[in-house]
Amino acid sequence: MIASKFEFRSPKDVEEAVRLYREFQGEAVYLSGGTDLVPRMKLGLEKPKAVVDLKRIVPLTTVEDQGDWIRIGPLARIFDLKQNDLVREDFPVLEASLEATSCESLQMRGTIGGNLLQNSRCLFYNQSEFWRRSKGFCLKMGGESCNAIPGAKTCFANYCSDNAPALCTLSAEIEIFGPDGARRLNLDELYTNKAGKPFNLQPSTW
């Protein structure tokens, strides 16, 4: 399977990343590790006009001791985090969740931010576009019922983050960037509890 054509941009800072999203009128996606996004693009679940690669924004990769907190950049890789002394010594529940995340080859690419922002999915949704069209679109794709539970009027797709439960248990907070600047909120406020639209985010916000 091959992704549709798109433009590739690589901003140097957060402000440029937000500006690029607006430049493409919301038809852009942010790329960190790509372990969730790239397969989705190949399946035709995402057809962006542009891919905005965040990997050049170095401050987003760091882990810092801030006294009562540790600050983890969203581009910190899963593999690096599970070996970080701050995480291992002070947050064993987070270390355990990182260890349980997929396999080491994907841990070396996947990021903590990407893990938290995985879209919800099911075996009927994560299929090729040809398969989905032949089956009939589900609620998450604009259809009239759930394909996983025939006739259901509620989406039953699953949210698959390995690390969100551990971080919510630790009362983690996140900082979100968007056109109106940055704001901070409790991690559990990020989630809507709605499988079809799992995140409480506005367009261009991340």
PyMOL commands that set and color helices and strands:
alter all, ss='L'
color gray80, all
select helices_A, chain A and resi 14-23+37-42+58-61+78-82+85-90+92-99+104-107+112-116+129-135+139-141+164-169+187-190
alter helices_A, ss='H'
color red, helices_A
select strands_A, chain A and resi 7-9+28-31+50-53+63-65+70-72+173-178+181-186
alter strands_A, ss='S'
color yellow, strands_A
deselect
rebuild
show_as cartoon
